[in-house]
Amino acid sequence: MRKTLLTLLISVVLASGCTQTVETPALLPLPSQVSSHTSTYTLRDGYGIDCQDAKLNFIADYTSRMIHDLTGVSSSPDGKAEVRLTLTSDSLQSEGYRLRIGRKGIDIEAASPAGIFYGVQTLRQLLPRQEEASPSCTLHGIDIQDSPRFGWRGLHLDVSRHFFTVDEIKRFIDVMAMYKFNRFHWHLTDDQGWRIEIRSHPELTRLGAWREGIGFPENEKLAFPTEDVHPYGGFYTQEQIRDVVAYAAERMIEILPEIDLPGHSTAAIHALPELFCRPDKRLAVWMHGGVSEGVMCAGRESTYAILEDILGEVCALFPFEYIHLGGDEAPKKGWEKCPQCQARIRAEGLANENELQAYFMHRLEKFVNSRGKRMIGWDEIMEGGLSPTATVMSWRGVLPGLEAARGGNDVVMTPGSYLYLNHPQSYNRVTNTSEGILSLKRVYGFDPAPEADLTPEARAHILGVQACQWSECTPNEQILYYKEYPRAIAVAEMGWTAQTDRNWEDFQARLKRHLGLLSLYGIPYGAPSRELQIALVPDAAGKPCIRISAETDEPIHYTLDGSEPTQESPVYEGPVAVSGDCTVRAQIFADAPACPAEQTIHFHKALCKPVSYALPYSTNHDGGGDFAMTDGCFEKWQGFEKQDADFTLDLGRPTTIDSIRTRWMYDISDWVLRPREVTFSISEDGKSFTELLRRKLVNPEGQYDKGVEEVSCPVGGRPVRFIRVEARSEKVNPAWHSSAGAPCWIFIDEVVVE
């Protein structure tokens, strides 16, 4: 049977027959309401598609090709209208739809073309898939009414670190459309390449789009295939960009262009040295990752003139109401030494370089506003003063987004520890590394707008959710899809399905049945994470037990004495009771050995005791959750971002103790600082506390050190039931820090009571 490439999807290798056993459909993302019924409908060659509105002509043709590619059944322009696409003005939400399959055919109704298109994507997952051409195909009866949770459901792709062609971008958009994403964030500029034609400044692509070689040697270490070429690079002409924008619009996807300013601008500065504070110093286009000194001069008036030229052309190319102006990771050291920047600070009455960046961003925001656009930027735009009309993309955790929403700014949630899909999703068997794994389960578990943390008014400012793909270690299309899927499907459900309807076990079961569709379209999705998690948890009686978990259902072998597990070691079947210090090691052996896990458990008098938090820990660095302070595990750090720590342990009854000990991690360059002060207090009734210790800690000026600082004190055999630990945070990086003013962290891993 001849196959067409539906909307440039990668390849089609059809599987399984037409007649299937009736079962609950494995739909992703999960619709709002689904009702199956016993009727069936047989779709036959020559059927017609009725769409009485010309706005739906593309969708009708798209639907015809989709049905043919999956089932082999062909439509006819003269056929009886058995697939009906209808725009209606009733109570459906703007992106909502109704889908009904019954004896008389297939009906999709919606208030907008977008809703019709999303109904077609659900129909895709209901169609049987046939190996051979057939004149007919039978579908089971179903009624679906559906609408999304969020209006912003996005994926991001960095094309600067590694370049992706127009056809590759279109394929990426095709797969996005299958899962009802509606925002494509196109990261077009960075230190490693300028990828958009600007006719008023052709040097940007003539010089800035190319680097000496492909660079990024870490890809070779990761065993990712790369083909080095000299020079390496590429860019999109304005005609190509208009083509991609139109292509995406047909698939109900708006494109958000990003021109990253004022930092991450080495490629632009290489092409236009006058953008730099030191135009006599020629910067080369980068071939590696990191944060560069390539920051545009915020003092010279000529900088703004050039940027207005650039942004004027960008605004004209992209019809979406938003334009992304970056604003992230802009070191200020160059501005401190730049006479023009210092003169600008004085002339504008600014306090420091953070306020200079705010001035820079506000000025450019006013320009894009004058072109009918709204500015969005990474959460660093909050430093130095956030414009009330700017939208924040919260990447450095959840807290910046929550703060912006509470302040009345719109927010798109994309915290790196949950939604940066460039992180590996499973153990790499080639390199034997599990560093930085971001599992499917962790992605799925993120809630972009937690009810407990936001008032209804603030929650309304959470526009939605987006996952990012930074391409330093994503050198080609195969690796891109391997990293992106199936985690992007978890993001799709996060953005579409109501939080109360989401369930990990149900999602996992539906995904297993759905993966055949990814294989059908030749999408090389990633394997489930085989990373093992070892935790100490209390049983129903409060006694300590070892819990070992993984995303896969493969057998897990373990030992408790620190010896290396073998296939003869016990198989984990449920929580294992322990009564003293132990070192747990676990491993999966199916197919090939997976990454082993090891955790030493230190017994002490507070083990598995409950902890109450006066101030919440960060969900990005939870250290294991509510029992992190009493789970006997070191090096599992619980973090507090831009706030103090204040929590109380309850030992259950007055207990004679000799000492209290805590450990605080610091890594100054990574914004993790020692707390300014740590206080221990004890109580027998939980109301009246006696202070035992108040100790000040220092982060020495100019020292970017890292390590662990222990804070402890003797108790002297006193009876204690409640132990309160308070730590005062610096909250923001100090003035001498390279990222002065950015939110900083304090990290603690255990409260040891002996």
DAKA-V498966 format. One record per helix or strand. SS is the DSSP state (A for helix, B for strand). FROM is the first residue (numbers start at 1). TO is the last residue. Records with the same first field share a line. If there is no record, write none. Layout:
SS: FROM-TO ; FROM-TO
This chain:
A: 6-8 ; 54-71 ; 113-126 ; 166-178 ; 199-201 ; 203-206 ; 218-221 ; 238-250 ; 266-271 ; 273-275 ; 301-317 ; 333-337 ; 339-347 ; 353-370 ; 379-382 ; 399-406 ; 416-419 ; 440-444 ; 451-453 ; 456-459 ; 477-484 ; 487-496 ; 499-501 ; 504-520 ; 619-621 ; 628-630 ; 668-670
B: 33-44 ; 47-51 ; 75-75 ; 81-87 ; 97-102 ; 105-110 ; 136-146 ; 152-158 ; 183-187 ; 189-190 ; 193-194 ; 196-196 ; 210-211 ; 232-233 ; 236-236 ; 254-261 ; 276-276 ; 296-296 ; 322-326 ; 374-378 ; 391-394 ; 411-413 ; 420-420 ; 428-428 ; 433-433 ; 462-468 ; 533-538 ; 544-549 ; 556-559 ; 561-561 ; 570-571 ; 576-577 ; 582-588 ; 597-601 ; 611-613 ; 622-622 ; 638-641 ; 645-667 ; 672-672 ; 677-683 ; 690-696 ; 706-728 ; 732-732 ; 743-743 ; 745-753
